[in-house]
Amino acid sequence: MKCATRSLYSRSPVVSSSNNRAPHLRKANLPLDRRRYISAYGYTQAKALVYPKHGSPVDSLTLHTHSISPPHSSLLTLRTLAAPLNPADINQIQGSYPTAPPFTQTLGTPQPSAVPGNEACFEVLSAGSGCKNVAKGDWVIPRQTGLGTWRTHAQVEEDRVMKVDKDGLTPEQVATVSVNPVTAYRMLKDFADLQEGDWFIQNGANSGVGRAAVQLGAMWGLKSICIVRHRDGAAGDALRQEMLDLGAAVVVSDEELMEKDFAKRVKEWTKGRRQSPKLALNCVGGDAAMAMVKALAEGGTMVTYGAMSKNPLRLGASMLIFKDLRFVGFWVSKWGDRMPEEKKKTIDELLGMIREGKFKDVPMVEVPWSWDTKKEELVNEVQGTLEGFRKGKGIFKFGDT
């Protein structure tokens, strides 16, 4: 959304208020792509989902209205275009994630509160005079996690965001690139010497990371065995075909994984021990993960990046002694903080693939967020991410804010 070049209101702003816009603020009669809620003194009216305490989303989240002053020095005022709802975001709200955004009263909340959300695509509305690399109209994404993206607008230091080339891309594609696709890319590249024709195996294969790994693997000449949760009838057949269309070599259910002859079937698919999978990608944990390990080649590696079952890995000594297997973890947030330049290169390469049509978007369920959207609508969608099978990744799509 392009910002207007002059003030749209004739009265001074309210610094912090309830969910409804102050009655003395009147929107100018402009087309949708020119509208901005801004005061006579250049203060941008904004809303943010915040939580003052950890707990379930429905019990913890509130919608807070506040004002953002004009940027100065190296500050940027941003408008959010899209922001996904990731499992880590929910875990942060619940208080069960290793890192969390800070609890502050920067936004004028009645008590110290945090803004959830780690990914987003923002448009720069205005930039302070000290900004060197980003200008009005540019698209940016958070440079690190913890920025707090579930809000209509934000004001941050320039060095907290990363500029992206927006040509040929949608906000949704940009907003979802830095976690799942980057995780898949780095796990395939950094933990095993995979050559064209090699095999890898993964559970949670229809997740955002799993779909990315399938596609990247296929582009790089790798063959994948993909394990998905069992679905009955036509739904299971459709998911299987969808994964094959993305580039999977073999697709099986988690029930098939637990059958006694699964390792034998893997050898049949891969034509023997010499071509057994060198790499396993695990986001489930528990006995299902260990069943997958049995299919690994000698000297193979399992990378764990999630634990959806919340069950521990039970390693047998024989796996370490006789098969020389390696078990490592990967946390893309920590990797990105440690390797910021490599993260940018990875993101740029992935966006190039998306731009060229080589990389398909993960299925998404859009959650519209305009100025008049009620708190209950937003919170219910967040809470809904904790429930069963979903048609796609939830993502806030910001409209007239």
C-alpha positions as semicolon CSV with decimal commas, in nm:
position;residue;x (nm);y (nm);z (nm)
1;M;0,000;0,000;0,000
2;K;0,142;0,339;-0,097
3;C;0,134;0,600;0,174
4;A;-0,023;0,938;0,113
5;T;0,206;1,238;0,077
6;R;0,013;1,458;0,318
7;S;-0,182;1,424;0,642
8;L;-0,529;1,272;0,614
9;Y;-0,664;1,398;0,947
10;S;-0,700;1,740;1,098
11;R;-0,678;1,653;1,467
12;S;-0,393;1,535;1,688
13;P;-0,363;1,160;1,762
14;V;-0,444;0,955;2,066
15;V;-0,125;0,792;2,195
16;S;-0,295;0,471;2,306
17;S;-0,661;0,373;2,294
18;S;-0,912;0,090;2,277
19;N;-0,978;-0,128;1,973
20;N;-1,194;0,134;1,799
21;R;-1,050;0,429;1,612
22;A;-1,085;0,757;1,797
23;P;-1,406;0,927;1,677
24;H;-1,232;1,254;1,584
25;L;-1,016;1,075;1,325
26;R;-1,183;1,068;0,982
27;K;-1,050;0,879;0,683
28;A;-1,002;1,091;0,371
29;N;-1,200;0,999;0,063
30;L;-0,914;0,826;-0,116
31;P;-0,898;0,502;-0,314
32;L;-0,798;0,195;-0,114
33;D;-0,436;0,194;-0,233
34;R;-0,387;0,554;-0,110
35;R;-0,546;0,527;0,234
36;R;-0,348;0,553;0,554
37;Y;-0,465;0,622;0,904
38;I;-0,244;0,911;1,005
39;S;-0,286;1,219;1,221
40;A;-0,228;1,584;1,143
41;Y;0,115;1,559;1,305
42;G;0,223;1,254;1,106
43;Y;0,147;0,994;1,373
44;T;0,046;0,659;1,219
45;Q;-0,242;0,479;1,387
46;A;-0,158;0,112;1,445
47;K;-0,292;-0,206;1,602
48;A;-0,105;-0,504;1,743
49;L;-0,189;-0,837;1,895
50;V;-0,013;-0,843;2,232
51;Y;0,006;-1,070;2,534
52;P;0,091;-0,962;2,891
53;K;0,136;-1,319;3,017
54;H;0,202;-1,665;2,882
55;G;-0,087;-1,900;2,818
56;S;-0,315;-2,023;2,542
57;P;-0,369;-1,770;2,261
58;V;-0,741;-1,735;2,335
59;D;-0,667;-1,649;2,699
60;S;-0,357;-1,434;2,651
61;L;-0,393;-1,225;2,333
62;T;-0,552;-0,882;2,319
63;L;-0,572;-0,626;2,038
64;H;-0,405;-0,298;2,130
65;T;-0,435;0,035;1,947
66;H;-0,151;0,285;1,959
67;S;0,021;0,562;1,763
68;I;0,360;0,568;1,593
69;S;0,550;0,896;1,566
70;P;0,728;1,003;1,245
71;P;1,062;0,824;1,205
72;H;1,390;1,002;1,270
73;S;1,759;0,910;1,250
74;S;1,783;0,541;1,147
75;L;1,421;0,450;1,225
76;L;1,177;0,304;0,973
77;T;0,798;0,309;0,988
78;L;0,664;-0,011;0,836
79;R;0,325;-0,138;0,726
80;T;0,274;-0,512;0,749
81;L;0,161;-0,678;0,426
82;A;0,157;-1,043;0,539
83;A;0,263;-1,238;0,849
84;P;0,239;-1,617;0,892
85;L;0,127;-1,810;1,198
86;N;0,409;-2,052;1,276
87;P;0,414;-2,321;1,548
88;A;0,705;-2,140;1,715
89;D;0,490;-1,827;1,744
90;I;0,225;-2,022;1,933
91;N;0,490;-2,183;2,154
92;Q;0,624;-1,838;2,243
93;I;0,277;-1,727;2,353
94;Q;0,243;-2,044;2,559
95;G;0,584;-1,985;2,717
96;S;0,727;-2,317;2,595
97;Y;0,982;-2,185;2,345
98;P;1,351;-2,120;2,427
99;T;1,330;-1,757;2,314
100;A;1,055;-1,498;2,334
101;P;1,000;-1,134;2,240
102;P;1,053;-0,889;2,527
103;F;0,772;-0,774;2,754
104;T;0,772;-0,392;2,743
105;Q;0,535;-0,096;2,758
106;T;0,681;0,063;2,444
107;L;0,340;0,053;2,274
108;G;0,164;0,213;2,571
109;T;0,000;-0,107;2,695
110;P;-0,143;-0,101;3,051
111;Q;0,114;-0,360;3,158
112;P;0,436;-0,494;3,001
113;S;0,338;-0,695;2,695
114;A;0,498;-0,875;2,399
115;V;0,404;-0,879;2,032
116;P;0,410;-1,233;1,886
117;G;0,520;-1,331;1,537
118;N;0,864;-1,385;1,385
119;E;0,808;-1,368;1,009
120;A;0,651;-1,100;0,791
121;C;0,672;-0,896;0,477
122;F;0,668;-0,522;0,546
123;E;0,645;-0,219;0,320
124;V;0,847;0,086;0,421
125;L;0,611;0,381;0,469
126;S;0,875;0,633;0,571
127;A;1,241;0,643;0,669
128;G;1,445;0,862;0,900
129;S;1,717;1,083;0,757
130;G;1,987;0,846;0,878
131;C;1,864;0,540;0,687
132;K;2,116;0,438;0,424
133;N;2,000;0,115;0,256
134;V;1,621;0,122;0,274
135;A;1,376;0,376;0,130
136;K;1,003;0,439;0,114
137;G;0,825;0,171;-0,089
138;D;1,085;-0,102;-0,031
139;W;0,988;-0,442;0,103
140;V;1,174;-0,575;0,405
141;I;1,169;-0,882;0,631
142;P;1,297;-0,926;0,988
143;R;1,672;-0,978;1,004
144;Q;1,635;-1,186;1,322
145;T;1,353;-1,352;1,512
146;G;1,166;-1,180;1,794
147;L;1,069;-0,865;1,605
148;G;0,699;-0,912;1,678
149;T;0,515;-0,919;1,345
150;W;0,148;-0,966;1,433
151;R;0,066;-0,598;1,399
152;T;-0,055;-0,359;1,132
153;H;0,248;-0,128;1,159
154;A;0,583;-0,119;1,332
155;Q;0,873;0,119;1,385
156;V;1,220;-0,034;1,402
157;E;1,585;0,049;1,352
158;E;1,702;-0,003;0,995
159;D;1,950;-0,272;1,098
160;R;1,669;-0,492;1,232
161;V;1,530;-0,563;0,886
162;M;1,659;-0,697;0,557
163;K;1,563;-0,550;0,219
164;V;1,439;-0,791;-0,047
165;D;1,385;-0,751;-0,420
166;K;1,007;-0,753;-0,447
167;D;0,987;-0,782;-0,827
168;G;0,779;-1,080;-0,934
169;L;0,688;-1,181;-0,580
170;T;0,381;-1,165;-0,358
171;P;0,384;-1,051;0,006
172;E;0,288;-1,403;0,113
173;Q;0,588;-1,555;-0,065
174;V;0,826;-1,306;0,090
175;A;0,671;-1,337;0,437
176;T;0,716;-1,716;0,450
177;V;1,067;-1,758;0,308
178;S;1,294;-1,711;0,610
179;V;1,196;-2,006;0,833
180;N;1,067;-2,317;0,656
181;P;1,244;-2,295;0,317
182;V;1,570;-2,180;0,480
183;T;1,550;-2,467;0,730
184;A;1,507;-2,722;0,451
185;Y;1,784;-2,567;0,241
186;R;2,042;-2,566;0,519
187;M;1,963;-2,919;0,643
188;L;2,010;-3,064;0,294
189;K;2,330;-2,868;0,239
190;D;2,508;-2,866;0,575
191;F;2,484;-3,212;0,736
192;A;2,563;-3,472;0,469
193;D;2,763;-3,485;0,149
194;L;2,464;-3,548;-0,075
195;Q;2,534;-3,599;-0,444
196;E;2,296;-3,627;-0,736
197;G;2,110;-3,956;-0,709
198;D;2,147;-3,986;-0,331
199;W;1,849;-4,053;-0,105
200;F;1,716;-3,883;0,207
201;I;1,418;-3,966;0,425
202;Q;1,194;-3,732;0,624
203;N;0,887;-3,735;0,845
204;G;0,638;-3,449;0,860
205;A;0,689;-3,436;0,485
206;N;0,379;-3,232;0,407
207;S;0,480;-2,958;0,653
208;G;0,627;-2,631;0,528
209;V;0,982;-2,757;0,582
210;G;0,900;-3,097;0,434
211;R;0,750;-2,957;0,116
212;A;1,048;-2,728;0,074
213;A;1,291;-3,017;0,122
214;V;1,111;-3,228;-0,140
215;Q;1,127;-2,951;-0,397
216;L;1,487;-2,851;-0,328
217;G;1,595;-3,213;-0,328
218;A;1,430;-3,275;-0,664
219;M;1,597;-2,964;-0,812
220;W;1,934;-3,090;-0,689
221;G;1,883;-3,444;-0,818
222;L;1,814;-3,601;-0,478
223;K;1,554;-3,872;-0,415
224;S;1,327;-3,849;-0,111
225;I;1,125;-4,094;0,095
226;C;0,845;-3,888;0,247
227;I;0,645;-3,993;0,553
228;V;0,310;-3,824;0,616
229;R;0,038;-3,871;0,875
230;H;-0,218;-4,133;0,779
231;R;-0,537;-4,010;0,615
232;D;-0,821;-4,238;0,512
233;G;-0,950;-4,283;0,160
234;A;-0,945;-4,009;-0,098
235;A;-0,777;-3,758;0,132
236;G;-0,480;-3,989;0,176
237;D;-0,458;-4,059;-0,197
238;A;-0,473;-3,688;-0,278
239;L;-0,194;-3,603;-0,033
240;R;0,024;-3,884;-0,165
241;Q;-0,019;-3,759;-0,521
242;E;0,045;-3,400;-0,416
243;M;0,379;-3,498;-0,262
244;L;0,475;-3,700;-0,570
245;D;0,392;-3,399;-0,787
246;L;0,627;-3,187;-0,575
247;G;0,910;-3,428;-0,651
248;A;0,900;-3,703;-0,386
249;A;1,026;-4,044;-0,503
250;V;0,828;-4,244;-0,245
251;V;0,542;-4,139;-0,014
252;V;0,429;-4,355;0,279
253;S;0,211;-4,302;0,584
254;D;0,331;-4,303;0,944
255;E;0,140;-4,629;0,989
256;E;0,343;-4,792;0,711
257;L;0,659;-4,657;0,871
258;M;0,589;-4,858;1,188
259;E;0,547;-5,190;1,004
260;K;0,821;-5,446;1,071
261;D;0,933;-5,471;0,708
262;F;0,974;-5,097;0,652
263;A;1,356;-5,102;0,649
264;K;1,345;-5,390;0,401
265;R;1,111;-5,192;0,175
266;V;1,351;-4,896;0,186
267;K;1,632;-5,119;0,058
268;E;1,406;-5,230;-0,227
269;W;1,328;-4,869;-0,320
270;T;1,691;-4,759;-0,299
271;K;1,832;-5,077;-0,459
272;G;2,034;-5,200;-0,166
273;R;2,258;-5,092;0,116
274;R;2,493;-4,879;-0,094
275;Q;2,214;-4,639;-0,182
276;S;2,033;-4,631;0,151
277;P;1,945;-4,280;0,272
278;K;2,241;-4,083;0,402
279;L;2,024;-3,822;0,574
280;A;1,705;-3,825;0,781
281;L;1,510;-3,509;0,865
282;N;1,304;-3,541;1,183
283;C;1,038;-3,307;1,317
284;V;0,827;-3,568;1,499
285;G;1,046;-3,755;1,748
286;G;0,957;-4,058;1,953
287;D;0,933;-4,415;1,823
288;A;0,836;-4,297;1,475
289;A;1,166;-4,114;1,441
290;M;1,361;-4,419;1,554
291;A;1,178;-4,636;1,302
292;M;1,301;-4,397;1,035
293;V;1,658;-4,423;1,167
294;K;1,663;-4,796;1,092
295;A;1,653;-4,711;0,722
296;L;1,965;-4,492;0,734
297;A;2,288;-4,599;0,568
298;E;2,595;-4,671;0,776
299;G;2,752;-4,340;0,879
300;G;2,424;-4,160;0,811
301;T;2,295;-3,855;0,995
302;M;1,961;-3,767;1,152
303;V;1,888;-3,396;1,186
304;T;1,614;-3,311;1,435
305;Y;1,448;-2,972;1,390
306;G;1,117;-3,031;1,570
307;A;0,943;-3,258;1,818
308;M;0,574;-3,257;1,736
309;S;0,503;-3,582;1,922
310;K;0,675;-3,440;2,234
311;N;0,825;-3,785;2,287
312;P;1,200;-3,838;2,335
313;L;1,439;-4,015;2,100
314;R;1,550;-4,351;2,239
315;L;1,890;-4,428;2,091
316;G;2,017;-4,784;2,090
317;A;2,389;-4,833;2,145
318;S;2,410;-5,046;1,830
319;M;2,308;-4,746;1,619
320;L;2,614;-4,561;1,743
321;I;2,862;-4,848;1,761
322;F;2,785;-5,067;1,461
323;K;2,624;-4,818;1,219
324;D;2,819;-4,508;1,329
325;L;2,507;-4,293;1,301
326;R;2,514;-3,927;1,395
327;F;2,235;-3,737;1,566
328;V;2,236;-3,359;1,550
329;G;1,990;-3,074;1,591
330;F;1,919;-2,767;1,382
331;W;1,752;-2,444;1,493
332;V;1,725;-2,197;1,208
333;S;1,689;-1,899;1,443
334;K;2,024;-1,960;1,609
335;W;2,188;-2,039;1,273
336;G;2,056;-1,714;1,124
337;D;2,181;-1,508;1,419
338;R;2,524;-1,667;1,385
339;M;2,541;-1,651;1,004
340;P;2,354;-1,335;0,896
341;E;2,528;-1,298;0,559
342;E;2,478;-1,664;0,473
343;K;2,114;-1,630;0,573
344;K;2,069;-1,341;0,332
345;K;2,235;-1,535;0,049
346;T;2,010;-1,833;0,116
347;I;1,697;-1,616;0,121
348;D;1,796;-1,438;-0,201
349;E;1,856;-1,771;-0,375
350;L;1,523;-1,909;-0,257
351;L;1,335;-1,597;-0,366
352;G;1,503;-1,630;-0,704
353;M;1,368;-1,985;-0,735
354;I;1,020;-1,866;-0,639
355;R;1,040;-1,577;-0,886
356;E;1,134;-1,818;-1,166
357;G;0,847;-2,054;-1,082
358;K;1,076;-2,337;-0,971
359;F;0,950;-2,343;-0,613
360;K;0,583;-2,381;-0,523
361;D;0,420;-2,202;-0,231
362;V;0,308;-2,399;0,070
363;P;-0,077;-2,416;0,087
364;M;-0,199;-2,117;0,287
365;V;-0,516;-2,021;0,469
366;E;-0,546;-1,642;0,454
367;V;-0,667;-1,461;0,765
368;P;-0,784;-1,113;0,657
369;W;-0,680;-0,826;0,886
370;S;-0,815;-0,479;0,818
371;W;-0,855;-0,187;1,055
372;D;-1,205;-0,297;1,152
373;T;-1,121;-0,664;1,210
374;K;-1,228;-0,768;1,560
375;K;-0,993;-0,917;1,817
376;E;-1,204;-1,233;1,841
377;E;-1,166;-1,304;1,469
378;L;-0,787;-1,285;1,487
379;V;-0,749;-1,475;1,813
380;N;-0,981;-1,756;1,706
381;E;-0,771;-1,810;1,394
382;V;-0,454;-1,824;1,602
383;Q;-0,614;-2,071;1,844
384;G;-0,731;-2,278;1,546
385;T;-0,373;-2,353;1,444
386;L;-0,357;-2,592;1,742
387;E;-0,636;-2,810;1,606
388;G;-0,594;-3,127;1,393
389;F;-0,550;-3,133;1,017
390;R;-0,552;-2,794;0,845
391;K;-0,580;-2,704;0,478
392;G;-0,266;-2,492;0,489
393;K;-0,045;-2,254;0,684
394;G;-0,236;-1,970;0,845
395;I;-0,120;-1,626;0,736
396;F;-0,242;-1,279;0,824
397;K;-0,320;-1,090;0,501
398;F;-0,336;-0,719;0,576
399;G;-0,584;-0,506;0,385
400;D;-0,701;-0,152;0,463
401;T;-0,501;-0,074;0,775
